[in-house]
Each structure stands twice: as structure tokens, then as C-alpha cells.
Amino acid sequence: MPNLTIAVLGANGYAKDIGKPGTSSDITFFNLKKGEDTVTIIEPTRYPERLAPLYYAVAMSTAALLIVDAITAEFGEMVVMLDAQKITRGYIVLRNYLDISQIAPLLKGTAVEGYSVIEDNPIAIREQLLADAQSLTYENATGTSGVVSVDHAFNVKGIGTVVLGGVESGTVRQHDTLTAYPGELTAQVRSIQKHDDDVTEAYESDRVGLALKNISAEVLERGMVLTNGPGIKVSDRLEGAAHIVKYWPEPLKEGMVVHIGYWMQYINGRIVSVESKDDWHVPTVVIELEREMAYIPGNTAVIHYLDGGRLRVAGTIDL
């Protein structure tokens, strides 16, 4: 069965009553399993003091659970992030006597507009998420190149190099030879685990642990991409149409230092060119990155501006 990955936003620690705690850093994973139905829950532990954890949690997810205690700048930023990454499937829990009518105008026209309002009941939420996982089906599960985005890498005694990550597309199989980008190092898949179960294949949406040979954990880091096929482009220069969020106060400018988020990559860059025609919300921009980024052409990345004050999610760029 496919794995459901969901970001729980707005109340750090809420997920501990839904799933079993797992790996924790600036983001914390919780795991939920019943039979073949599996759910990966991610909380942005270091948000709101840092924006990157919010980005990572949403980037890895296909759904969201938004806990709303008050209408704050952080609430608005979370909605904008979910909209930028097109997370259209999700739930809202309202607390402190908030009513949906109070936040509905802020959600209109965003990906969050269609979220269902549910009761603040972790036990019921747990059952709902398992039911959601049961309803999922793999799409294009076989016959396409696999891409895994790495979020953790480490050595395990007796096993060797292990990476944790998500299958972004295609299929990854035991004994596959994978290329790691940026850098073009190669490794072979010794074994695959999904929610502590050994498997021989993993597909898009799966949360995986890969035991690798012929590569050291020291050369792997969050954001690197492992793939068994072509299609990945690597560049330290991005040029494309940007789509600036409607709440952003002013046009992008040359010289602005931004952070580009794509999969688990979060890379510092500088805008070197901005060309706008009739609408400054859709300029063509050129961004030079401090290091190379691996991506699939035709996708989009998120533009973050950390000096943006109460809103730090500026928009997206077409790759």
C-alpha cells in the first residue's frame, strides 16, 4: 500500500498523540501503521524561529493537518507555504473557540480552501489518517526511473551507510545502482526498508530507509538526490518565470538574497536579473545559487526571502 505523508502544522508536539516518535532534528517524524496501511507524520520542530523546517515538512508531504489556535502571522505563512507547494489535501483543527467563518476569507483562492474542518481529537484523527492511507493507490509505480530525496544519512554498525528519504517519483529496487547528485557519486542499494519492514521495491510517495554500499555516509547530506535513471539536471543558475504570492508587498529586485527550496534542498542564492512586463507578480528572474541544485526540468521551486518580515515565502519559480 502507498504511504501517506502528512505535515502537522501549528502546534508542535500535537503529533505525539497520533503516531510513534521517530527521527528528530529541526523536523520530527512520527510513524503510524496498521496492517499494510502506513502514515508518516512530519512536524517542523524549529519553526517559526526558522523557516526551513516549515519548508521541509511541507515539501515532503502530500497532505497537511493545520492546527489553528489564533489568526497570526505564522498562520498566514503556513497557508502561503501550503499554497506554494500545492498541498490541496488536508484538514483543519480549530481551537480557542475559533470558527471557520473567521479564517475562510484568508483561505479563499489557496490550496487550503478545500480542507475539511475536523474535531480536535487525536484518536479520531489517527483513524482518519489510516483510512486515508488505505484509500491511496500507486500511480505510475513501475517502469520509470526512481528518484529519492535524502533527509538523513548515517552509519549503522554491521550495515554501513543508511539514508532516510522519500521516493519523489518512479521505482527504486534492491540492487539498483544509484547516482547521487550533486557530485555524481554512485552507490548500490543493499536493502530497502519501509516502516521497519524489508522490501525489494519502493515507489513514489514511499518513506524509505536505504542501506547502501560503495559510498560513505560522510559524503551524503540532506538535500542530495539519488536516482537510477536520467532526467536530473544540475545547475547553480536558475532562469525562469516567477510567480509572486498576492500578499507580497513589492516586486523582486536585483541583488536580493533568497533561499530556493526544491525537494529537500534549501539553497542560498542571489537574484541577478528581474524582468517584468505588465504584472510584477510574474517576472522572469535569473538566480545564481551558492551551490549546485539537482532538479527535474519543468517542476517548480519555492522562493524564500528571510528578510521579508511577517511573510517569508515570496513565491515560486519555474525550473
Secondary structure, DSSP 8 states (H G I E B T S, - for coil): --EEEEEEESSTTGGGGTSEEEEESSSEEEEEEETTEEEEEEE-TTTTT-SHHHHHHHHT-SEEEEEESS--HHHHHHHHHHHHTT---EEEEE-TT--HHHHHHHHTTSGGGG-EEE-S-HHHHHHHHHHHHHH---SS-SSSB-EEEEEEEEEETTTEEEEEEEEEESEEETT-EEEEETTTEEEEEEEEEETTEEESEEETT-EEEEEEESS-GGG--TT-EEESSS--EEEEEEEEEEEE-TT--S---TT-EEEEEETTEEEEEEEEEEE-SS-TTS-EEEEEEEEEEEE-TT-EEEEE-TTSTT--EEEEEE-
